[in-house]
Structures are given as C-alpha cells and as structure tokens.
C-alpha cells in the first residue's frame, strides 16, 4: 500500500468514535504503517459531535483528512454522516449502510463501534492478525472476547 489512506470517523459522545479510531490506528501501526490521528470532541460528554481523522501509509505528514479527501467515512450517527459527507472524496466509501445493518441485526449499543471497525477492516488491506493485536491491546481483558466476536461479525458483513 503506497498511498495514504484517509478515514474519517464521526458520531456523537458516548458512541466509541475515539476508541474505534484508536483500534484502527493501532492495527495500521502493527502492520508497519506510519499513522497520524486527530480528534475533535465538541460537547462529547453531552452527546455532542465527535470526529476522529486517521491517516496511514508509508509516510504521513498531517493528521487531518482534507475536505473531499476521505477514502472512507465511518459514521456512528446518521446526522453526523450528513454533516461530514463533504469530506468523502468522489468514489470514496461511505459505511453508513452498515450502521443500519448493525441495528437490524440487534448489535448491542456498547459493541456497535467494534462491529463497524470489523466492517472497516473488511475494506482495508491489513492482515487480520494486526486487527487482533489491536483489539487485544485496546480492550485487554475488558470484554475482549465479546469485542472479538462482534468485530468478526462486522468483518463478515463485507461481501455478504
């Protein structure tokens, strides 16, 4: 992967947006990529906007995804997807439909971010072992088995 991959995570406070970006960043680092990440919290503790910009590749200089430059938009809330849709580049991947699938499948709210990271993982060329390393590092013993199972369910959505 020689180009820089730009991902914008967005949602509201309490949805695990920052944790999802952290897991993805750790997976990319474990795969040997240079990673930059930036966060915008807004009134996160009160359900306000939260976004995290994540960029990785052989060499990355800025942590911010430029407007119209996101390869992937990963929304956890449809209102935030509408607000930040302009960041998605033409032909970029918007993962909003998978959010609806997660709700239809009854994915628990506390694991929704992990499910969506699993979906994201299915669209990226990072080895599954790097995702497992990232999940283990970020969740340690705190519901690790549940998070792995939900991640794999999301991963299985790609191409399903």
C-alpha positions in Angstrom: 0.0 0.0 0.0 1.9 3.0 -1.2 -0.7 5.7 -1.0 -2.0 7.3 2.2 -5.4 6.0 3.4 -7.7 8.7 4.8 -10.5 7.7 7.2 -13.0 10.0 9.0 -14.8 8.5 12.0 -17.8 10.5 13.1 -20.6 10.3 15.7 -21.7 11.7 19.0 -20.3 11.4 22.5 -20.6 8.0 24.0 -20.6 6.1 20.8 -17.0 4.9 20.9 -15.8 7.0 17.9 -12.4 7.7 19.5 -11.9 4.1 20.5 -12.7 2.9 17.0 -10.1 5.3 15.5 -7.6 4.1 18.1 -8.1 0.4 17.3 -7.8 1.2 13.6 -4.6 3.2 14.2 -3.0 0.5 16.3 -3.8 -2.1 13.7 -2.2 0.1 11.0 0.9 0.6 13.2 1.1 -3.1 13.9 1.1 -3.6 10.1 4.1 -1.3 9.8 2.5 1.9 8.6 3.1 5.5 9.7 -0.1 6.7 11.4 -1.4 10.2 12.3 -4.6 10.8 14.2 -6.5 13.9 15.3 -9.7 14.2 17.3 -12.4 16.8 17.7 -14.6 16.4 20.8 -17.2 19.1 20.7 -19.6 18.6 23.7 -18.9 14.9 23.7 -20.0 14.2 27.2 -23.4 15.6 26.4 -23.9 13.7 23.2 -22.3 16.3 21.0 -20.3 15.8 17.8 -17.2 13.7 17.9 -14.9 13.1 15.0 -11.5 11.5 14.5 -9.3 11.9 11.5 -7.0 8.9 10.8 -4.4 8.8 8.1 -1.9 6.0 7.4 0.6 5.0 4.8 4.4 4.8 4.1 4.8 8.4 5.2 2.1 10.8 6.6 2.7 14.4 7.3 -0.6 15.8 8.6 -3.2 14.2 10.9 -6.1 16.0 9.2 -8.1 14.5 6.4 -8.7 17.3 3.9 -12.2 18.1 2.8 -13.1 15.9 -0.2 -10.1 13.7 0.6 -11.5 10.9 2.8 -11.2 7.4 1.3 -13.7 6.1 3.9 -16.3 7.7 6.0 -17.2 5.7 9.1 -20.3 7.2 10.7 -21.9 6.1 14.0 -24.8 8.5 13.7 -26.7 9.5 10.5 -26.8 13.2 11.5 -23.0 13.3 11.7 -22.7 11.5 8.4 -24.8 14.2 6.8 -22.7 16.9 8.4 -19.4 15.5 7.3 -20.3 13.8 4.0 -18.4 16.6 2.2 -15.1 15.1 3.5 -15.7 11.9 1.4 -13.8 12.0 -1.9 -15.6 11.2 -5.2 -15.7 7.4 -5.3 -15.0 7.1 -1.6 -16.6 4.5 0.6 -19.4 5.6 3.0 -20.1 2.9 5.6 -23.4 4.3 6.7 -25.5 1.4 5.2 -23.6 -1.0 7.5 -24.8 1.1 10.5 -28.4 0.2 9.5 -27.5 -3.4 9.2 -26.0 -3.4 12.7 -29.2 -2.1 14.1 -31.3 -4.6 12.1 -29.1 -7.4 13.5 -29.5 -6.2 17.0 -25.9 -5.4 17.7 -25.7 -4.1 21.3 -25.0 -0.3 21.6 -21.9 -0.9 23.6 -20.4 -3.0 20.8 -21.5 -1.0 17.8 -18.2 0.7 17.3 -16.4 -2.7 17.3 -18.8 -4.0 14.8 -18.3 -1.1 12.5 -14.5 -1.4 12.9 -14.9 -5.0 11.7 -16.8 -3.8 8.6 -14.0 -1.2 8.0 -11.4 -4.0 8.4 -13.0 -5.9 5.7 -12.4 -3.0 3.3 -8.7 -2.5 4.2 -5.7 -4.4 3.2 -4.4 -5.0 6.7 -3.8 -8.5 7.9 -6.4 -10.0 10.3 -3.6 -10.7 12.8 -2.9 -6.9 13.1 -6.5 -6.3 14.0 -6.4 -9.0 16.6 -3.3 -7.4 18.1 -5.0 -4.0 18.2 -8.2 -5.4 19.8 -6.1 -7.2 22.5 -4.1 -4.0 23.2 -7.1 -1.7 23.3 -9.6 -3.9 25.2 -7.1 -6.0 27.2 -9.3 -8.2 29.5 -12.3 -5.8 29.4 -14.9 -7.7 27.3 -12.1 -8.8 24.9 -13.9 -12.0 23.8 -17.1 -10.2 23.2 -15.4 -7.5 21.2 -13.5 -10.0 19.1 -16.8 -11.8 18.3 -18.6 -8.6 17.3 -15.6 -7.5 15.3 -15.6 -10.8 13.3 -19.4 -10.4 12.8 -18.8 -7.0 11.3 -15.8 -8.3 9.2 -18.1 -11.0 7.9 -20.6 -8.3 6.6 -18.2 -7.3 3.8 -19.2 -9.1 0.7 -22.2 -10.6 2.5 
